[in-house]
Amino acid sequence: MDAAKIAELFFYAIPALITGGIAYYFFKEHIQNEFNRRRFMLQRDMQKEALPLRLQAYERMALFLERITPAKLLIRVKPNSSNKDDYEALLIATIEQELDHNISQQIYVSDECWSIINAAKNATIQLIRKASLLEKTTTSDKLREIVLTEMMEKQPPSNAALSFIKKEVSEIW
């Protein structure tokens, strides 16, 4: 084979290689666009189904925070005896049980929101424990009175968490 024939073959192959390269590029872009479109459609469908679940989780956590507000908790949970330690344990167990009923909601709320909800729960428990440790707290009724009096002077810990939930839900819309 002489050099002229090789050059001739090379000149015929160049347009075929260029056409093949362009076709490869366009098919690659088309496949990538189709993949992105399908992923977007799937994500949109998942969000359509997940939004009601997320909103329900926020609703349940708002209800949880309302239920552990000391004033409402003390009205709902009556003391079994006049022993302040028994009543303190009952209140704390009630708060923990309330959270246990809603523990699965953490997968639908943000990590920051869940941390704030846990902090509100812990602050409420701490408030009850502090009131129980006071020397003037001698009975369960006195414990109720002290906690309610303290709540008249300052906001319950759950209010900050409720505000955060409201802010986070408004960002979803």
Order of alpha helices (4+ residues) and beta strands (2+ residues): alpha-alpha-alpha-alpha-alpha-alpha
